[in-house]
Amino acid sequence: EEDLLKIKYDGIRPAPGYPSQPDHTEKTTMWNVIKAKELAGIELSDSLSMMPAASVSALVFAHPESSYFAVGQIGKDQVESYAG
C-alpha cells in the first residue's frame, strides 16, 4: 500500500531555532519579506511563536546535493559584530 503522507523530495528544509539556523530572530525577517501576516494571517508573538500554533516555517532548498549542517558555538566578537 502506498503511503500518501510520505513525501519524497530532494533538498533540505532548515527552520529557525534548529541547529542549522539557530538564530530564531531571523523569523521576523522572513515574516516581513513574505508578508505572512497580511497574506496568510499567521502572526508572530513577542517570543516569535507562530499563531495559530499549527503554523510551520522553514527555508526550502530543493537541490539534490543540499545537506543539513550545524552552526558551532560563536564567539563574543561575532555576537558583537552581528548586533552592531
C-alpha atoms as a printed R data frame, in Angstrom:
   type eleno elety resid chain resno      x      y      z
1  ATOM     1    CA   GLU     A     1  0.000  0.000  0.000
2  ATOM     2    CA   GLU     A     2  1.310  3.443 -0.916
3  ATOM     3    CA   ASP     A     3  1.808  5.852  1.980
4  ATOM     4    CA   LEU     A     4  0.195  9.095  0.811
5  ATOM     5    CA   LEU     A     5  1.579 11.014  3.794
6  ATOM     6    CA   LYS     A     6  5.185 10.142  2.996
7  ATOM     7    CA   ILE     A     7  6.596 12.863  0.738
8  ATOM     8    CA   LYS     A     8  9.831 12.253 -1.119
9  ATOM     9    CA   TYR     A     9 11.791 15.310 -2.161
10 ATOM    10    CA   ASP     A    10 15.306 16.434 -2.963
11 ATOM    11    CA   GLY     A    11 16.707 19.084 -0.682
12 ATOM    12    CA   ILE     A    12 16.509 20.350  2.862
13 ATOM    13    CA   ARG     A    13 14.104 22.431  4.967
14 ATOM    14    CA   PRO     A    14 16.037 24.184  7.752
15 ATOM    15    CA   ALA     A    15 13.829 26.061 10.195
16 ATOM    16    CA   PRO     A    16 14.514 28.960 12.576
17 ATOM    17    CA   GLY     A    17 15.533 27.799 16.022
18 ATOM    18    CA   TYR     A    18 17.036 24.493 14.882
19 ATOM    19    CA   PRO     A    19 20.787 23.656 14.695
20 ATOM    20    CA   SER     A    20 21.336 24.749 11.092
21 ATOM    21    CA   GLN     A    21 19.518 28.062 11.690
22 ATOM    22    CA   PRO     A    22 19.836 28.735 15.441
23 ATOM    23    CA   ASP     A    23 19.019 32.457 15.341
24 ATOM    24    CA   HIS     A    24 15.282 32.412 15.977
25 ATOM    25    CA   THR     A    25 15.064 36.195 15.429
26 ATOM    26    CA   GLU     A    26 15.540 35.716 11.672
27 ATOM    27    CA   LYS     A    27 11.899 34.625 11.621
28 ATOM    28    CA   THR     A    28 10.941 38.326 11.834
29 ATOM    29    CA   THR     A    29 12.814 38.986  8.586
30 ATOM    30    CA   MET     A    30 11.119 36.002  6.935
31 ATOM    31    CA   TRP     A    31  7.681 37.266  8.024
32 ATOM    32    CA   ASN     A    32  8.322 40.739  6.655
33 ATOM    33    CA   VAL     A    33  9.660 39.509  3.315
34 ATOM    34    CA   ILE     A    34  6.818 37.091  2.582
35 ATOM    35    CA   LYS     A    35  4.112 39.220  4.264
36 ATOM    36    CA   ALA     A    36  2.950 36.194  6.266
37 ATOM    37    CA   LYS     A    37  0.531 38.160  8.440
38 ATOM    38    CA   GLU     A    38 -1.079 40.032  5.560
39 ATOM    39    CA   LEU     A    39 -1.248 37.142  3.085
40 ATOM    40    CA   ALA     A    40 -1.767 34.114  5.340
41 ATOM    41    CA   GLY     A    41 -2.942 35.547  8.666
42 ATOM    42    CA   ILE     A    42 -0.022 33.979 10.538
43 ATOM    43    CA   GLU     A    43  1.293 36.216 13.299
44 ATOM    44    CA   LEU     A    44  4.384 36.145 15.485
45 ATOM    45    CA   SER     A    45  4.194 36.636 19.242
46 ATOM    46    CA   ASP     A    46  6.748 38.709 21.173
47 ATOM    47    CA   SER     A    47  8.703 35.480 21.731
48 ATOM    48    CA   LEU     A    48  8.420 34.637 17.985
49 ATOM    49    CA   SER     A    49  5.952 31.787 18.410
50 ATOM    50    CA   MET     A    50  3.674 31.415 15.409
51 ATOM    51    CA   MET     A    51 -0.060 31.915 15.760
52 ATOM    52    CA   PRO     A    52 -2.064 29.869 15.018
53 ATOM    53    CA   ALA     A    53  0.083 27.272 16.780
54 ATOM    54    CA   ALA     A    54 -0.272 24.730 13.954
55 ATOM    55    CA   SER     A    55  1.744 27.012 11.648
56 ATOM    56    CA   VAL     A    56  5.189 25.985 10.418
57 ATOM    57    CA   SER     A    57  8.041 27.879  8.781
58 ATOM    58    CA   ALA     A    58 11.246 26.852  7.031
59 ATOM    59    CA   LEU     A    59 13.620 27.815  4.294
60 ATOM    60    CA   VAL     A    60 13.361 25.295  1.450
61 ATOM    61    CA   PHE     A    61 16.362 24.412 -0.689
62 ATOM    62    CA   ALA     A    62 15.244 21.987 -3.397
63 ATOM    63    CA   HIS     A    63 18.617 20.833 -4.653
64 ATOM    64    CA   PRO     A    64 19.604 17.158 -4.592
65 ATOM    65    CA   GLU     A    65 23.097 17.955 -3.256
66 ATOM    66    CA   SER     A    66 21.962 20.224 -0.409
67 ATOM    67    CA   SER     A    67 22.636 18.916  3.088
68 ATOM    68    CA   TYR     A    68 21.980 19.882  6.692
69 ATOM    69    CA   PHE     A    69 24.738 21.287  8.853
70 ATOM    70    CA   ALA     A    70 25.024 22.623 12.371
71 ATOM    71    CA   VAL     A    71 26.416 26.005 13.316
72 ATOM    72    CA   GLY     A    72 29.013 25.750 16.092
73 ATOM    73    CA   GLN     A    73 29.453 27.914 19.141
74 ATOM    74    CA   ILE     A    74 30.044 31.547 18.198
75 ATOM    75    CA   GLY     A    75 32.482 33.882 19.904
76 ATOM    76    CA   LYS     A    76 31.765 37.142 21.717
77 ATOM    77    CA   ASP     A    77 33.328 39.106 18.827
78 ATOM    78    CA   GLN     A    78 30.859 37.510 16.396
79 ATOM    79    CA   VAL     A    79 27.917 38.374 18.648
80 ATOM    80    CA   GLU     A    80 29.088 41.986 18.914
81 ATOM    81    CA   SER     A    81 29.603 42.235 15.146
82 ATOM    82    CA   TYR     A    82 26.159 40.757 14.432
83 ATOM    83    CA   ALA     A    83 24.433 43.011 16.983
84 ATOM    84    CA   GLY     A    84 26.269 46.136 15.818
